[in-house]
Amino acid sequence: MGTNWVPDLSQSGKSKYKALANAIRDAVANDLLSSGDRLPPVRELAYQMSVTPGTVARAYSVLTEEGVLSAGVGRGTFVAEAATRSDPSHEWPQMLSLRSPLLPDMGQGDMIRDAMRKTADNIGGRDLLSYPTRAMDLPLRRALRRWMSDLPIGAFTAEELVLTHGAQNAIITVMQTVLTGPEPVVAVEDLTYTGFRRAAALCRARVVSVQTDEEGPVVAHLEKLVREEGVQLFCTSSEVNNPTVRFTSARRRQEIAKLARRLGLHVLDDDCYSIGNHTAESYYSLLPELGWYVSSLSKALSPALRVGYVLAPKAYVPDLERTAHFSSFGLAPPLTDLALRFMEDQRLLTVAAKVRARVNDLVRVAVNHLGGYDVAWNEDVPLLWLRLPYGWRTAQFVHAAENSGVLVRSAEEFTLRDGNPPHAVRIAVNGMVDPECFEDGIIRLVKLLDNPREEIGV
C-alpha cells in the first residue's frame, strides 16, 4: 500500500537529508506512517519536495540501516514491521571490542562527507590525470604544520614534512630510509607497539628489546645493545607508550638524546596516541640531527583518511622524500585535496575538542570502576593498562573476558617472542558504541577481576 505523506522541509537548513530522515522517524513514531506503508520512489519524492534525488536516497539509506525502513530490489521502500525495528542508539553488540581504540563521531563524519562533495566539485582535471608531486601536496603540508604548531617539537617548516599513507606506513618509510646492511637491527622497548616489530619484519630487520623503568627506557641497556648488537634505529613513543600509557621523563629523553648523538643512533618518536598536552620535548627537538617524528590524524580525528606524516632531520629530508616516492609515488591528489578541505573546515578545532572531551569522559568512567585495581591511565589517552590481581593469568583472563562478551588485548601481544610479559591486559576506549554499553563492558571486566578463577594444579 502506498502513501501520500510528504514532509515539509522548508525550515530544515543545509542538512536536508538529516531533516528528511528525522521527519520519517517522527512520522513512524506518531503513526502518520504505518508498518508496511510504501514510501514514494526516490525521484518522485525528490520532485515533490524540490530536493535532489541524492538527498532522498541518502535519507532512505540511513533509515534502512537503522531498521526503520526496509527495501527490496524492484519492490520499493517500505516502513519496517514494528517487531523488526531497532533503536541504533541502544543496540549493543553481542561482542564488545575493547582491543583497539575507536573514536566517537563528534562531527568528523559530516566534515569528511562535506569535504568529499567539495573535492568532487572543485578538484582540477589535471589533478585527476597526473601522478602526485610534492608541489601538489604542499597546501596540505602547510595545513598540518598549523595543526602541529603547539607541539614541543622545535622549529620546522612544511618543506620538512613528508606525507605517508598513515603512521604505520610512515614508520616503514623511515626504516627503509635509515636501515642499512644485510641484517639491520632495530631496538624497541620491552613492552611496545606491535607495529614497530611488523614494520621491522617487512624491512628484514632484527628486533631487540630495551629494558625500561619508571622513567622510560634504561639508557645503559640501550647503549649496550647499540654497541653489542649494532642497533641503528630506536623506535619509541615518548609521550604515550602503547600499551602501558607511561611517558618517558624529560630527564630520560635528554639522556637518550645525548647517547644517540654520541653513538650515531637514529631515534624514531611515534606520537600518535596523545590527544592532549605534551609533557616534554620530542626527540625531533632534542636530537635534530638524528631524531624522527611520526604522527597521523587517526587517533585525534579519524583513521579513515589514512594521512600520516614524518618530520625528518633536515639532512635526511631528500632521502625520505625519495623513499616515499619510490614506494607509492605519494598520496593521490584527490586524497590530499580531501584531507586539506577537512583540515581547513572551521569546525575542526571544535570537533577535535569534543572528541577529546568524550574520550576523557569514557576513560574516567572506566577508571571509576577499575580504580580499585592496578590500572595505569591518562584521560587524554584512549587506553588503559591493567595489571591483573593475584589469581588471574593473562591468557585465562582474556578468555574469560571473551566469554563475557568483551575483547581485550593480552600483554603478550606487545612483547618479543623471547620476552617475559607481565600478567596484564590493555583495554581500549570504544567510542563508537553507546557510552552505557562501554560502561557495561567495563563492569563485566570488574566482575571477573573480583572473582578470580585460578585452578590449583596437582
C-alpha beads as a LAMMPS data file, in Angstrom:
LAMMPS data file: protein, C-alpha beads

458 atoms
457 bonds

1 atom types
1 bond types

-500.0 500.0 xlo xhi
-500.0 500.0 ylo yhi
-500.0 500.0 zlo zhi

Masses

1 110.0

Atoms # bond

1 1 1 0.000 0.000 0.000
2 1 1 1.358 3.403 -0.942
3 1 1 1.206 6.682 0.960
4 1 1 0.554 10.298 0.075
5 1 1 2.624 11.536 3.017
6 1 1 5.084 14.311 2.060
7 1 1 7.144 16.101 4.750
8 1 1 7.765 19.841 4.924
9 1 1 11.483 20.666 4.911
10 1 1 11.174 24.401 4.367
11 1 1 12.848 25.103 7.730
12 1 1 15.410 22.328 7.575
13 1 1 18.548 24.380 6.901
14 1 1 21.510 22.912 4.997
15 1 1 21.355 19.257 6.037
16 1 1 18.168 18.277 4.231
17 1 1 18.826 14.529 4.242
18 1 1 19.022 14.583 8.051
19 1 1 15.845 16.629 8.237
20 1 1 14.072 14.165 5.943
21 1 1 15.298 11.191 7.965
22 1 1 14.094 12.845 11.179
23 1 1 10.716 13.637 9.583
24 1 1 10.246 9.999 8.570
25 1 1 11.227 8.793 12.059
26 1 1 8.724 11.208 13.624
27 1 1 6.001 10.160 11.192
28 1 1 6.557 6.483 12.062
29 1 1 6.616 7.225 15.801
30 1 1 3.385 9.252 15.564
31 1 1 1.620 6.668 13.357
32 1 1 1.455 9.023 10.379
33 1 1 3.286 6.210 8.617
34 1 1 2.410 2.615 9.480
35 1 1 4.210 -0.696 9.143
36 1 1 4.084 -1.833 5.529
37 1 1 3.411 1.629 4.058
38 1 1 5.248 2.072 0.800
39 1 1 7.216 5.320 0.584
40 1 1 7.316 7.278 -2.685
41 1 1 10.072 6.388 -5.138
42 1 1 13.238 8.445 -4.694
43 1 1 12.800 10.639 -7.774
44 1 1 9.099 11.203 -7.152
45 1 1 9.603 12.336 -3.553
46 1 1 12.591 14.474 -4.582
47 1 1 10.419 16.234 -7.182
48 1 1 7.575 16.801 -4.708
49 1 1 9.952 18.247 -2.101
50 1 1 12.172 20.204 -4.537
51 1 1 15.343 18.464 -3.373
52 1 1 17.900 16.314 -5.175
53 1 1 17.321 12.567 -5.592
54 1 1 20.581 12.063 -3.711
55 1 1 19.094 13.734 -0.630
56 1 1 16.154 11.328 -0.580
57 1 1 18.319 8.276 -1.355
58 1 1 20.693 9.147 1.477
59 1 1 17.856 9.547 3.995
60 1 1 16.313 6.240 2.890
61 1 1 19.697 4.524 3.178
62 1 1 20.290 5.807 6.729
63 1 1 16.846 4.674 7.870
64 1 1 17.190 1.293 6.177
65 1 1 20.443 0.676 8.061
66 1 1 18.653 1.631 11.296
67 1 1 15.808 -0.770 10.569
68 1 1 13.146 1.949 10.360
69 1 1 12.668 1.212 6.657
70 1 1 13.082 -1.908 4.559
71 1 1 13.899 -2.055 0.882
72 1 1 13.819 -4.706 -1.788
73 1 1 15.159 -4.629 -5.321
74 1 1 12.246 -3.918 -7.651
75 1 1 9.765 -3.661 -4.743
76 1 1 10.432 -0.183 -3.365
77 1 1 10.963 1.197 0.136
78 1 1 8.574 0.396 2.991
79 1 1 8.126 1.193 6.667
80 1 1 9.552 -1.812 8.501
81 1 1 7.457 -4.013 10.699
82 1 1 7.470 -2.789 14.292
83 1 1 8.912 -6.061 15.569
84 1 1 11.978 -5.732 13.371
85 1 1 12.770 -2.096 14.131
86 1 1 15.746 -1.272 16.311
87 1 1 16.864 1.852 18.096
88 1 1 20.518 2.173 16.991
89 1 1 21.388 4.320 19.995
90 1 1 20.538 1.415 22.317
91 1 1 21.540 -1.547 20.175
92 1 1 24.523 -3.141 21.877
93 1 1 26.887 -5.517 20.056
94 1 1 26.929 -9.148 21.059
95 1 1 30.707 -8.863 21.428
96 1 1 32.132 -5.536 22.660
97 1 1 35.612 -4.937 21.260
98 1 1 37.978 -3.051 23.552
99 1 1 41.010 -4.289 21.626
100 1 1 41.715 -1.129 19.607
101 1 1 40.715 2.497 20.229
102 1 1 37.653 3.577 18.263
103 1 1 36.841 7.272 18.161
104 1 1 33.358 8.679 18.751
105 1 1 31.843 10.555 15.825
106 1 1 31.520 14.091 17.157
107 1 1 31.071 15.602 13.718
108 1 1 34.051 14.198 11.802
109 1 1 31.742 12.107 9.620
110 1 1 29.851 15.145 8.401
111 1 1 33.115 17.007 7.878
112 1 1 34.516 14.216 5.723
113 1 1 31.304 13.945 3.695
114 1 1 31.242 17.713 3.135
115 1 1 34.912 17.657 2.149
116 1 1 34.206 14.854 -0.321
117 1 1 31.483 16.863 -2.011
118 1 1 33.661 19.986 -2.242
119 1 1 36.567 17.953 -3.555
120 1 1 34.413 16.346 -6.244
121 1 1 33.075 19.727 -7.300
122 1 1 36.362 21.627 -7.326
123 1 1 39.347 19.357 -7.991
124 1 1 41.026 20.224 -11.249
125 1 1 41.099 17.944 -14.264
126 1 1 44.902 17.918 -14.346
127 1 1 44.996 16.576 -10.781
128 1 1 42.824 13.644 -11.839
129 1 1 45.159 12.638 -14.660
130 1 1 48.618 13.287 -13.190
131 1 1 50.938 11.474 -10.841
132 1 1 51.306 13.176 -7.440
133 1 1 54.096 15.686 -6.886
134 1 1 55.458 17.438 -3.795
135 1 1 54.030 20.689 -5.121
136 1 1 50.523 19.208 -5.186
137 1 1 50.513 18.236 -1.517
138 1 1 52.231 21.412 -0.239
139 1 1 48.922 23.068 0.810
140 1 1 48.085 20.029 2.963
141 1 1 51.562 20.016 4.492
142 1 1 51.094 23.680 5.389
143 1 1 47.730 22.892 6.999
144 1 1 49.349 20.099 9.008
145 1 1 52.131 22.468 10.039
146 1 1 49.490 24.784 11.511
147 1 1 47.799 21.816 13.208
148 1 1 51.121 20.916 14.876
149 1 1 52.015 24.471 15.900
150 1 1 51.504 23.921 19.649
151 1 1 53.579 20.745 19.910
152 1 1 57.009 20.775 21.619
153 1 1 58.873 19.519 18.579
154 1 1 61.025 22.525 17.757
155 1 1 61.145 24.742 14.705
156 1 1 60.306 23.251 11.316
157 1 1 58.637 24.147 8.043
158 1 1 56.164 22.411 5.770
159 1 1 59.098 21.573 3.469
160 1 1 60.432 19.170 6.100
161 1 1 57.152 17.243 6.305
162 1 1 56.736 14.120 4.189
163 1 1 53.242 12.644 3.804
164 1 1 52.537 8.926 4.044
165 1 1 49.575 6.549 3.977
166 1 1 49.054 6.642 7.744
167 1 1 51.535 6.420 10.615
168 1 1 52.307 2.723 10.108
169 1 1 53.392 3.471 6.559
170 1 1 55.418 6.374 7.975
171 1 1 57.299 4.010 10.311
172 1 1 58.090 1.635 7.438
173 1 1 59.235 4.534 5.267
174 1 1 61.607 5.793 7.961
175 1 1 63.065 2.292 8.394
176 1 1 63.569 1.949 4.645
177 1 1 65.413 5.284 4.668
178 1 1 67.617 4.688 7.712
179 1 1 68.447 0.973 7.881
180 1 1 71.490 -0.341 6.035
181 1 1 73.348 -3.619 5.643
182 1 1 72.248 -7.246 5.189
183 1 1 70.871 -7.636 8.750
184 1 1 69.943 -4.285 10.266
185 1 1 68.891 -4.163 13.918
186 1 1 66.065 -2.131 15.443
187 1 1 65.566 -1.586 19.173
188 1 1 62.174 -1.227 20.852
189 1 1 61.045 -1.075 24.468
190 1 1 60.297 -4.332 26.284
191 1 1 56.558 -3.531 26.076
192 1 1 55.735 -1.596 22.950
193 1 1 53.524 -1.033 19.921
194 1 1 53.372 -4.166 17.778
195 1 1 53.573 -2.097 14.582
196 1 1 57.273 -1.448 15.207
197 1 1 58.020 -5.159 15.035
198 1 1 55.843 -5.673 11.972
199 1 1 57.495 -2.799 10.139
200 1 1 60.932 -4.168 11.017
201 1 1 59.925 -7.599 9.691
202 1 1 58.937 -6.066 6.362
203 1 1 62.357 -4.404 6.232
204 1 1 64.076 -7.711 7.114
205 1 1 65.424 -6.193 10.316
206 1 1 66.096 -7.993 13.575
207 1 1 64.415 -6.546 16.675
208 1 1 65.861 -6.381 20.189
209 1 1 64.170 -5.027 23.299
210 1 1 65.356 -2.356 25.725
211 1 1 64.721 -2.681 29.422
212 1 1 62.565 0.046 30.984
213 1 1 61.988 1.504 34.434
214 1 1 59.562 4.091 35.840
215 1 1 61.214 6.897 33.815
216 1 1 61.350 5.073 30.492
217 1 1 63.994 3.160 28.512
218 1 1 67.120 2.333 30.506
219 1 1 69.992 4.265 28.911
220 1 1 72.767 1.872 29.916
221 1 1 70.934 -1.087 28.381
222 1 1 70.223 0.826 25.179
223 1 1 73.913 1.694 24.901
224 1 1 74.848 -1.949 25.388
225 1 1 72.507 -3.010 22.586
226 1 1 73.909 -0.372 20.224
227 1 1 77.489 -1.448 20.911
228 1 1 76.963 -5.224 21.021
229 1 1 74.056 -5.761 18.605
230 1 1 74.681 -2.934 16.150
231 1 1 71.325 -1.190 16.654
232 1 1 70.818 1.505 14.027
233 1 1 67.335 2.750 14.970
234 1 1 65.487 3.018 18.273
235 1 1 61.684 3.141 17.910
236 1 1 59.812 4.611 20.839
237 1 1 56.762 6.645 21.845
238 1 1 57.996 9.175 24.358
239 1 1 54.611 10.741 25.136
240 1 1 52.423 7.647 25.343
241 1 1 53.895 4.197 25.477
242 1 1 51.493 1.750 23.906
243 1 1 50.378 -0.297 25.849
244 1 1 51.475 0.917 29.309
245 1 1 50.319 4.578 28.883
246 1 1 53.632 5.593 30.511
247 1 1 55.568 8.625 29.237
248 1 1 59.338 8.969 29.160
249 1 1 60.513 11.598 31.630
250 1 1 62.104 14.800 30.327
251 1 1 65.403 13.885 32.000
252 1 1 65.452 10.415 30.424
253 1 1 64.723 11.843 26.969
254 1 1 67.685 14.190 27.316
255 1 1 69.922 11.299 28.388
256 1 1 68.823 9.168 25.426
257 1 1 69.310 12.086 23.019
258 1 1 72.843 12.596 24.359
259 1 1 73.600 8.886 23.935
260 1 1 72.161 8.793 20.415
261 1 1 74.195 11.808 19.354
262 1 1 77.398 10.232 20.707
263 1 1 76.771 6.838 19.053
264 1 1 75.095 7.983 15.820
265 1 1 71.799 6.286 16.724
266 1 1 68.597 7.291 14.941
267 1 1 65.529 7.719 17.199
268 1 1 62.002 7.446 15.814
269 1 1 59.412 9.103 18.080
270 1 1 55.860 7.874 17.339
271 1 1 53.410 10.482 18.668
272 1 1 50.075 9.073 17.511
273 1 1 48.251 8.438 20.776
274 1 1 48.364 11.665 22.758
275 1 1 45.405 13.964 22.049
276 1 1 46.154 16.397 24.889
277 1 1 49.043 18.448 26.229
278 1 1 52.550 17.024 25.946
279 1 1 54.821 16.527 28.943
280 1 1 58.239 17.267 27.400
281 1 1 60.148 17.844 24.160
282 1 1 60.206 15.228 21.439
283 1 1 63.390 13.628 20.158
284 1 1 62.996 15.615 16.946
285 1 1 63.595 18.734 19.022
286 1 1 66.220 17.251 21.363
287 1 1 68.106 15.434 18.599
288 1 1 67.623 17.464 15.390
289 1 1 70.368 15.649 13.501
290 1 1 69.050 12.104 14.188
291 1 1 65.513 12.457 15.608
292 1 1 62.439 11.496 13.551
293 1 1 58.862 12.475 14.430
294 1 1 55.900 10.391 13.214
295 1 1 52.184 11.021 13.671
296 1 1 48.815 10.995 11.890
297 1 1 45.217 12.178 12.093
298 1 1 43.952 8.737 13.113
299 1 1 43.762 8.916 16.911
300 1 1 42.706 12.573 17.202
301 1 1 40.184 12.868 14.351
302 1 1 39.657 9.896 12.056
303 1 1 41.656 6.893 10.814
304 1 1 39.617 6.808 7.597
305 1 1 41.655 9.445 5.753
306 1 1 44.927 7.451 6.082
307 1 1 47.096 10.559 6.247
308 1 1 50.324 10.182 8.174
309 1 1 53.338 12.458 8.254
310 1 1 57.021 12.377 9.120
311 1 1 59.358 15.128 10.262
312 1 1 62.831 14.119 9.203
313 1 1 66.194 15.584 10.221
314 1 1 66.970 18.267 7.642
315 1 1 69.851 16.328 6.113
316 1 1 67.598 13.300 5.578
317 1 1 64.550 15.028 4.056
318 1 1 65.670 14.337 0.430
319 1 1 66.313 10.664 1.270
320 1 1 62.913 10.302 2.939
321 1 1 61.186 12.012 0.003
322 1 1 62.911 9.606 -2.364
323 1 1 61.854 6.574 -0.310
324 1 1 58.226 7.731 -0.176
325 1 1 58.234 8.456 -3.913
326 1 1 59.731 5.098 -4.874
327 1 1 57.315 3.153 -2.645
328 1 1 53.999 4.712 -3.733
329 1 1 54.585 7.859 -5.831
330 1 1 52.955 9.781 -2.994
331 1 1 49.387 10.369 -1.880
332 1 1 46.818 10.684 -4.663
333 1 1 45.731 14.294 -5.348
334 1 1 42.039 13.596 -4.599
335 1 1 43.054 12.272 -1.168
336 1 1 45.317 15.213 -0.320
337 1 1 42.651 17.644 -1.552
338 1 1 40.037 15.896 0.580
339 1 1 42.304 15.965 3.644
340 1 1 43.095 19.635 3.048
341 1 1 39.418 20.596 2.944
342 1 1 38.870 18.547 6.095
343 1 1 41.750 20.321 7.875
344 1 1 40.565 23.755 6.737
345 1 1 36.984 23.196 7.920
346 1 1 36.058 25.836 10.504
347 1 1 34.567 23.087 12.682
348 1 1 37.905 21.277 13.060
349 1 1 39.051 22.588 16.445
350 1 1 35.563 22.380 17.936
351 1 1 35.129 18.793 16.781
352 1 1 38.624 17.837 17.983
353 1 1 37.787 19.289 21.397
354 1 1 34.543 17.292 21.503
355 1 1 36.394 14.090 20.618
356 1 1 38.893 14.754 23.378
357 1 1 36.116 15.505 25.882
358 1 1 34.259 12.296 25.048
359 1 1 37.462 10.229 25.342
360 1 1 38.143 11.933 28.696
361 1 1 34.657 11.009 29.891
362 1 1 34.949 7.381 28.828
363 1 1 38.377 6.975 30.413
364 1 1 37.048 8.405 33.675
365 1 1 34.077 6.028 33.552
366 1 1 36.461 3.097 33.187
367 1 1 38.744 4.318 35.989
368 1 1 35.781 4.843 38.322
369 1 1 35.079 1.117 38.055
370 1 1 38.646 -0.176 37.760
371 1 1 40.256 2.195 40.267
372 1 1 40.471 -0.455 42.957
373 1 1 42.946 -2.384 40.809
374 1 1 46.430 -1.630 39.467
375 1 1 45.445 0.396 36.410
376 1 1 47.526 2.995 34.543
377 1 1 45.648 5.681 32.650
378 1 1 45.655 9.207 31.284
379 1 1 42.358 10.860 30.426
380 1 1 43.830 12.142 27.134
381 1 1 44.802 8.644 26.021
382 1 1 42.164 6.138 24.801
383 1 1 43.959 3.231 26.512
384 1 1 44.149 1.702 29.992
385 1 1 46.827 -0.703 31.196
386 1 1 45.535 -3.173 33.776
387 1 1 47.871 -5.381 35.810
388 1 1 45.845 -8.396 36.839
389 1 1 45.360 -9.235 40.519
390 1 1 46.648 -12.415 42.092
391 1 1 44.609 -15.384 40.892
392 1 1 44.377 -14.312 37.262
393 1 1 46.762 -15.305 34.500
394 1 1 46.663 -13.250 31.329
395 1 1 45.511 -15.900 28.859
396 1 1 42.884 -17.127 31.302
397 1 1 41.530 -13.610 31.881
398 1 1 41.408 -12.762 28.167
399 1 1 39.478 -15.981 27.524
400 1 1 37.076 -15.321 30.416
401 1 1 36.532 -11.752 29.203
402 1 1 35.683 -13.021 25.725
403 1 1 33.200 -15.474 27.230
404 1 1 31.650 -12.476 28.998
405 1 1 31.313 -10.641 25.678
406 1 1 34.350 -8.312 25.943
407 1 1 37.538 -8.417 23.862
408 1 1 40.809 -7.044 25.293
409 1 1 44.486 -7.406 24.350
410 1 1 46.970 -9.537 26.234
411 1 1 50.343 -8.158 27.356
412 1 1 51.933 -10.932 25.295
413 1 1 50.916 -9.120 22.119
414 1 1 53.265 -6.239 22.999
415 1 1 56.454 -8.211 23.743
416 1 1 59.033 -10.016 21.666
417 1 1 58.794 -13.791 21.434
418 1 1 61.566 -14.258 23.979
419 1 1 60.156 -11.569 26.280
420 1 1 58.692 -12.046 29.737
421 1 1 55.329 -10.245 29.675
422 1 1 53.576 -9.324 32.923
423 1 1 50.110 -10.601 33.766
424 1 1 48.345 -7.582 32.312
425 1 1 45.900 -6.547 29.605
426 1 1 45.353 -3.430 27.548
427 1 1 41.828 -2.023 27.479
428 1 1 40.977 0.396 24.677
429 1 1 38.246 3.018 24.640
430 1 1 35.448 2.225 22.194
431 1 1 33.726 5.498 21.379
432 1 1 31.638 4.020 18.567
433 1 1 29.189 2.320 20.931
434 1 1 26.690 3.833 23.333
435 1 1 28.545 5.115 26.463
436 1 1 26.288 2.915 28.581
437 1 1 27.360 -0.096 26.505
438 1 1 31.025 0.789 27.073
439 1 1 30.428 1.136 30.807
440 1 1 28.582 -2.191 30.879
441 1 1 31.618 -3.857 29.288
442 1 1 33.922 -2.374 31.942
443 1 1 31.558 -3.586 34.678
444 1 1 31.729 -7.091 33.226
445 1 1 35.527 -6.955 33.443
446 1 1 35.347 -5.773 37.055
447 1 1 33.113 -8.725 37.951
448 1 1 35.758 -11.047 36.556
449 1 1 38.524 -9.264 38.452
450 1 1 36.528 -9.588 41.662
451 1 1 36.183 -13.336 41.171
452 1 1 39.471 -14.895 40.010
453 1 1 39.256 -18.470 38.753
454 1 1 42.749 -19.735 39.324
455 1 1 42.867 -23.520 39.443
456 1 1 45.233 -25.426 41.688
457 1 1 47.371 -27.896 39.740
458 1 1 48.009 -31.377 41.090

Bonds

1 1 1 2
2 1 2 3
3 1 3 4
4 1 4 5
5 1 5 6
6 1 6 7
7 1 7 8
8 1 8 9
9 1 9 10
10 1 10 11
11 1 11 12
12 1 12 13
13 1 13 14
14 1 14 15
15 1 15 16
16 1 16 17
17 1 17 18
18 1 18 19
19 1 19 20
20 1 20 21
21 1 21 22
22 1 22 23
23 1 23 24
24 1 24 25
25 1 25 26
26 1 26 27
27 1 27 28
28 1 28 29
29 1 29 30
30 1 30 31
31 1 31 32
32 1 32 33
33 1 33 34
34 1 34 35
35 1 35 36
36 1 36 37
37 1 37 38
38 1 38 39
39 1 39 40
40 1 40 41
41 1 41 42
42 1 42 43
43 1 43 44
44 1 44 45
45 1 45 46
46 1 46 47
47 1 47 48
48 1 48 49
49 1 49 50
50 1 50 51
51 1 51 52
52 1 52 53
53 1 53 54
54 1 54 55
55 1 55 56
56 1 56 57
57 1 57 58
58 1 58 59
59 1 59 60
60 1 60 61
61 1 61 62
62 1 62 63
63 1 63 64
64 1 64 65
65 1 65 66
66 1 66 67
67 1 67 68
68 1 68 69
69 1 69 70
70 1 70 71
71 1 71 72
72 1 72 73
73 1 73 74
74 1 74 75
75 1 75 76
76 1 76 77
77 1 77 78
78 1 78 79
79 1 79 80
80 1 80 81
81 1 81 82
82 1 82 83
83 1 83 84
84 1 84 85
85 1 85 86
86 1 86 87
87 1 87 88
88 1 88 89
89 1 89 90
90 1 90 91
91 1 91 92
92 1 92 93
93 1 93 94
94 1 94 95
95 1 95 96
96 1 96 97
97 1 97 98
98 1 98 99
99 1 99 100
100 1 100 101
101 1 101 102
102 1 102 103
103 1 103 104
104 1 104 105
105 1 105 106
106 1 106 107
107 1 107 108
108 1 108 109
109 1 109 110
110 1 110 111
111 1 111 112
112 1 112 113
113 1 113 114
114 1 114 115
115 1 115 116
116 1 116 117
117 1 117 118
118 1 118 119
119 1 119 120
120 1 120 121
121 1 121 122
122 1 122 123
123 1 123 124
124 1 124 125
125 1 125 126
126 1 126 127
127 1 127 128
128 1 128 129
129 1 129 130
130 1 130 131
131 1 131 132
132 1 132 133
133 1 133 134
134 1 134 135
135 1 135 136
136 1 136 137
137 1 137 138
138 1 138 139
139 1 139 140
140 1 140 141
141 1 141 142
142 1 142 143
143 1 143 144
144 1 144 145
145 1 145 146
146 1 146 147
147 1 147 148
148 1 148 149
149 1 149 150
150 1 150 151
151 1 151 152
152 1 152 153
153 1 153 154
154 1 154 155
155 1 155 156
156 1 156 157
157 1 157 158
158 1 158 159
159 1 159 160
160 1 160 161
161 1 161 162
162 1 162 163
163 1 163 164
164 1 164 165
165 1 165 166
166 1 166 167
167 1 167 168
168 1 168 169
169 1 169 170
170 1 170 171
171 1 171 172
172 1 172 173
173 1 173 174
174 1 174 175
175 1 175 176
176 1 176 177
177 1 177 178
178 1 178 179
179 1 179 180
180 1 180 181
181 1 181 182
182 1 182 183
183 1 183 184
184 1 184 185
185 1 185 186
186 1 186 187
187 1 187 188
188 1 188 189
189 1 189 190
190 1 190 191
191 1 191 192
192 1 192 193
193 1 193 194
194 1 194 195
195 1 195 196
196 1 196 197
197 1 197 198
198 1 198 199
199 1 199 200
200 1 200 201
201 1 201 202
202 1 202 203
203 1 203 204
204 1 204 205
205 1 205 206
206 1 206 207
207 1 207 208
208 1 208 209
209 1 209 210
210 1 210 211
211 1 211 212
212 1 212 213
213 1 213 214
214 1 214 215
215 1 215 216
216 1 216 217
217 1 217 218
218 1 218 219
219 1 219 220
220 1 220 221
221 1 221 222
222 1 222 223
223 1 223 224
224 1 224 225
225 1 225 226
226 1 226 227
227 1 227 228
228 1 228 229
229 1 229 230
230 1 230 231
231 1 231 232
232 1 232 233
233 1 233 234
234 1 234 235
235 1 235 236
236 1 236 237
237 1 237 238
238 1 238 239
239 1 239 240
240 1 240 241
241 1 241 242
242 1 242 243
243 1 243 244
244 1 244 245
245 1 245 246
246 1 246 247
247 1 247 248
248 1 248 249
249 1 249 250
250 1 250 251
251 1 251 252
252 1 252 253
253 1 253 254
254 1 254 255
255 1 255 256
256 1 256 257
257 1 257 258
258 1 258 259
259 1 259 260
260 1 260 261
261 1 261 262
262 1 262 263
263 1 263 264
264 1 264 265
265 1 265 266
266 1 266 267
267 1 267 268
268 1 268 269
269 1 269 270
270 1 270 271
271 1 271 272
272 1 272 273
273 1 273 274
274 1 274 275
275 1 275 276
276 1 276 277
277 1 277 278
278 1 278 279
279 1 279 280
280 1 280 281
281 1 281 282
282 1 282 283
283 1 283 284
284 1 284 285
285 1 285 286
286 1 286 287
287 1 287 288
288 1 288 289
289 1 289 290
290 1 290 291
291 1 291 292
292 1 292 293
293 1 293 294
294 1 294 295
295 1 295 296
296 1 296 297
297 1 297 298
298 1 298 299
299 1 299 300
300 1 300 301
301 1 301 302
302 1 302 303
303 1 303 304
304 1 304 305
305 1 305 306
306 1 306 307
307 1 307 308
308 1 308 309
309 1 309 310
310 1 310 311
311 1 311 312
312 1 312 313
313 1 313 314
314 1 314 315
315 1 315 316
316 1 316 317
317 1 317 318
318 1 318 319
319 1 319 320
320 1 320 321
321 1 321 322
322 1 322 323
323 1 323 324
324 1 324 325
325 1 325 326
326 1 326 327
327 1 327 328
328 1 328 329
329 1 329 330
330 1 330 331
331 1 331 332
332 1 332 333
333 1 333 334
334 1 334 335
335 1 335 336
336 1 336 337
337 1 337 338
338 1 338 339
339 1 339 340
340 1 340 341
341 1 341 342
342 1 342 343
343 1 343 344
344 1 344 345
345 1 345 346
346 1 346 347
347 1 347 348
348 1 348 349
349 1 349 350
350 1 350 351
351 1 351 352
352 1 352 353
353 1 353 354
354 1 354 355
355 1 355 356
356 1 356 357
357 1 357 358
358 1 358 359
359 1 359 360
360 1 360 361
361 1 361 362
362 1 362 363
363 1 363 364
364 1 364 365
365 1 365 366
366 1 366 367
367 1 367 368
368 1 368 369
369 1 369 370
370 1 370 371
371 1 371 372
372 1 372 373
373 1 373 374
374 1 374 375
375 1 375 376
376 1 376 377
377 1 377 378
378 1 378 379
379 1 379 380
380 1 380 381
381 1 381 382
382 1 382 383
383 1 383 384
384 1 384 385
385 1 385 386
386 1 386 387
387 1 387 388
388 1 388 389
389 1 389 390
390 1 390 391
391 1 391 392
392 1 392 393
393 1 393 394
394 1 394 395
395 1 395 396
396 1 396 397
397 1 397 398
398 1 398 399
399 1 399 400
400 1 400 401
401 1 401 402
402 1 402 403
403 1 403 404
404 1 404 405
405 1 405 406
406 1 406 407
407 1 407 408
408 1 408 409
409 1 409 410
410 1 410 411
411 1 411 412
412 1 412 413
413 1 413 414
414 1 414 415
415 1 415 416
416 1 416 417
417 1 417 418
418 1 418 419
419 1 419 420
420 1 420 421
421 1 421 422
422 1 422 423
423 1 423 424
424 1 424 425
425 1 425 426
426 1 426 427
427 1 427 428
428 1 428 429
429 1 429 430
430 1 430 431
431 1 431 432
432 1 432 433
433 1 433 434
434 1 434 435
435 1 435 436
436 1 436 437
437 1 437 438
438 1 438 439
439 1 439 440
440 1 440 441
441 1 441 442
442 1 442 443
443 1 443 444
444 1 444 445
445 1 445 446
446 1 446 447
447 1 447 448
448 1 448 449
449 1 449 450
450 1 450 451
451 1 451 452
452 1 452 453
453 1 453 454
454 1 454 455
455 1 455 456
456 1 456 457
457 1 457 458
